[in-house]
Amino acid sequence: MSRIIVWMSISLDGFIEGPDRELDWHRVDEELHQHFNDELRTKGAFLDGRRTYELMAGFWPTADQDPAASAATREFARIWRDMPKVVYSRTLAHADWNATVVREVVPEEVMALKAQPGGDLVLGGADLASAFRRHGLVDEYRLYLHPVAIGRGKPLFPPSDTPVDLRLVESQPFGNGVVLLRYR
């Protein structure tokens, strides 16, 4: 059975984006980008909320057509286009690029998706991660901790009275100071 992996870049102070949705603090260099490509090409699907999907769809479909794009960028553009995507949205009418729109997180439907052949399912978006977490559907967290504190923004884990108890299964530093923290 496939696992659901929350895959996020996170600031040292726990934010996934700045207060105005900034991501300019991400430290993605060639080494880290190639790591993302090597890992993500083996996955079965991307599970995204509407905002994450729209952010990705606004850049990746044609990113490999830029003559200045790095080899890792060109490669990820192909990975992103080809990967099946499930977009969870109550408002999005249609999604392109091998995507299916689903209105609600229904645990039985997610379990059926996990049972299909293919690789693990990569979940992006803090709100979607919270919904999956409430239903007990998250199997793993891959958090890419960037060595920067941004002060304000959207937290990965919103305030809650329910603790999230995790076990560290891997840590991997990268040359740019980012550290992968993998929890189950």
C-alpha positions as CSV (number, residue, x, y, z in Angstrom):
1,M,0.0,0.0,0.0
2,S,1.3,3.5,-0.9
3,R,2.1,6.0,1.9
4,I,0.9,9.5,2.1
5,I,3.9,11.8,2.6
6,V,3.5,15.5,3.6
7,W,6.4,17.1,1.6
8,M,7.1,20.6,2.7
9,S,9.8,23.2,2.8
10,I,9.7,24.9,6.2
11,S,11.4,27.8,7.9
12,L,13.3,27.4,11.1
13,D,10.4,29.0,12.9
14,G,7.8,26.7,11.4
15,F,6.3,28.6,8.5
16,I,5.7,27.2,5.0
17,E,5.2,30.6,3.4
18,G,5.6,34.3,4.4
19,P,2.6,36.5,5.4
20,D,2.1,37.5,1.8
21,R,2.7,34.0,0.5
22,E,6.4,34.6,-0.1
23,L,8.6,31.7,-0.9
24,D,11.7,33.7,-1.7
25,W,13.4,32.4,1.4
26,H,13.6,28.9,0.0
27,R,17.2,27.8,-0.5
28,V,16.8,25.5,-3.4
29,D,20.2,25.1,-5.2
30,E,21.2,22.5,-7.8
31,E,22.0,19.8,-5.2
32,L,18.7,20.1,-3.4
33,H,16.7,20.4,-6.7
34,Q,18.3,17.3,-8.0
35,H,17.5,15.5,-4.7
36,F,13.8,16.6,-5.1
37,N,13.8,15.2,-8.7
38,D,15.4,11.9,-7.8
39,E,12.9,11.4,-5.0
40,L,9.7,12.7,-6.7
41,R,10.1,10.9,-10.0
42,T,9.4,7.6,-8.1
43,K,6.2,8.8,-6.6
44,G,2.7,7.8,-7.7
45,A,0.9,11.1,-7.6
46,F,0.8,14.6,-6.2
47,L,-2.1,15.5,-3.8
48,D,-2.5,19.2,-3.7
49,G,-4.8,21.8,-2.4
50,R,-6.1,24.4,-4.9
51,R,-3.5,27.1,-4.0
52,T,-0.6,24.7,-4.2
53,Y,-1.8,23.4,-7.5
54,E,-2.3,26.9,-8.9
55,L,1.1,27.9,-7.8
56,M,2.7,24.9,-9.5
57,A,0.5,25.2,-12.6
58,G,1.5,28.8,-13.0
59,F,5.2,27.9,-13.6
60,W,6.0,24.3,-14.2
61,P,4.1,23.4,-17.4
62,T,6.5,25.5,-19.5
63,A,9.5,25.9,-17.2
64,D,11.6,23.6,-19.4
65,Q,11.1,25.9,-22.4
66,D,13.2,28.7,-20.9
67,P,16.7,28.4,-22.4
68,A,18.2,29.7,-19.1
69,A,16.5,26.9,-17.1
70,S,18.9,24.6,-15.3
71,A,19.0,20.9,-16.1
72,A,17.2,20.2,-12.7
73,T,14.5,22.7,-13.5
74,R,13.9,21.2,-17.0
75,E,13.8,17.7,-15.5
76,F,11.3,18.7,-12.8
77,A,9.0,20.4,-15.3
78,R,8.7,17.0,-17.1
79,I,8.2,15.2,-13.8
80,W,5.5,17.6,-12.7
81,R,3.6,17.5,-16.1
82,D,3.6,13.7,-16.3
83,M,2.8,13.0,-12.6
84,P,-0.9,12.3,-11.9
85,K,-2.3,15.0,-9.6
86,V,-5.3,15.0,-7.3
87,V,-6.4,18.6,-6.6
88,Y,-8.6,19.0,-3.5
89,S,-10.8,22.1,-4.0
90,R,-14.4,23.1,-3.4
91,T,-14.1,26.0,-5.9
92,L,-11.9,24.9,-8.8
93,A,-14.0,23.8,-11.8
94,H,-11.2,22.2,-13.8
95,A,-7.5,21.4,-13.6
96,D,-5.1,20.6,-16.4
97,W,-1.8,18.8,-16.6
98,N,-2.9,15.3,-15.7
99,A,-5.0,16.5,-12.7
100,T,-8.3,15.4,-11.3
101,V,-10.4,17.7,-9.0
102,V,-11.8,16.2,-5.9
103,R,-14.2,18.3,-3.7
104,E,-13.6,16.7,-0.2
105,V,-11.1,14.6,1.7
106,V,-13.1,11.4,2.1
107,P,-11.1,8.9,4.1
108,E,-12.5,5.8,2.2
109,E,-11.6,7.4,-1.1
110,V,-8.1,8.2,0.1
111,M,-7.6,4.7,1.3
112,A,-8.8,3.4,-2.1
113,L,-6.2,5.7,-3.8
114,K,-3.5,4.4,-1.5
115,A,-4.4,0.8,-2.4
116,Q,-3.8,1.5,-6.2
117,P,-0.5,0.3,-7.7
118,G,2.2,2.9,-8.0
119,G,4.5,4.9,-5.8
120,D,3.8,6.9,-2.6
121,L,1.5,9.9,-2.7
122,V,3.1,13.3,-2.1
123,L,0.8,15.8,-0.3
124,G,1.4,19.6,-0.6
125,G,-0.4,22.4,1.2
126,A,-0.7,23.1,4.9
127,D,-4.5,23.2,4.9
128,L,-4.8,19.9,3.0
129,A,-2.2,18.4,5.4
130,S,-4.3,19.5,8.3
131,A,-7.4,17.8,6.8
132,F,-5.5,14.6,6.1
133,R,-4.0,14.7,9.6
134,R,-7.5,15.1,11.2
135,H,-8.5,11.9,9.4
136,G,-5.4,10.0,10.4
137,L,-4.3,9.7,6.8
138,V,-0.7,11.0,7.0
139,D,2.0,8.3,7.1
140,E,5.1,10.4,6.9
141,Y,6.4,14.0,6.9
142,R,9.4,15.0,4.8
143,L,10.3,18.5,6.0
144,Y,13.0,20.4,4.4
145,L,14.1,22.8,7.1
146,H,15.6,25.9,5.6
147,P,18.1,27.9,7.8
148,V,16.1,31.0,8.0
149,A,13.5,32.4,10.4
150,I,10.9,34.5,8.6
151,G,9.0,35.7,11.6
152,R,5.5,35.5,10.3
153,G,3.5,33.5,7.8
154,K,1.5,30.3,7.4
155,P,2.5,27.6,9.8
156,L,2.7,24.0,8.8
157,F,1.1,23.0,12.1
158,P,-1.7,25.4,13.1
159,P,-2.4,25.9,16.8
160,S,-4.1,22.7,18.2
161,D,-4.9,21.0,21.4
162,T,-4.0,17.6,19.9
163,P,-0.3,16.8,19.8
164,V,1.3,15.3,16.7
165,D,3.6,12.6,18.0
166,L,6.3,11.8,15.4
167,R,9.4,9.5,15.2
168,L,12.5,10.7,13.4
169,V,13.5,8.1,10.8
170,E,16.1,10.1,8.8
171,S,18.0,13.4,8.7
172,Q,20.1,14.5,5.8
173,P,22.0,17.8,5.6
174,F,22.6,19.5,2.3
175,G,25.5,21.8,1.3
176,N,23.3,24.9,1.4
177,G,22.3,24.4,5.0
178,V,18.9,22.9,4.4
179,V,18.2,19.7,6.4
180,L,15.8,17.0,5.5
181,L,13.9,15.8,8.6
182,R,11.9,12.7,7.8
183,Y,9.3,11.6,10.4
184,R,6.8,8.8,10.7
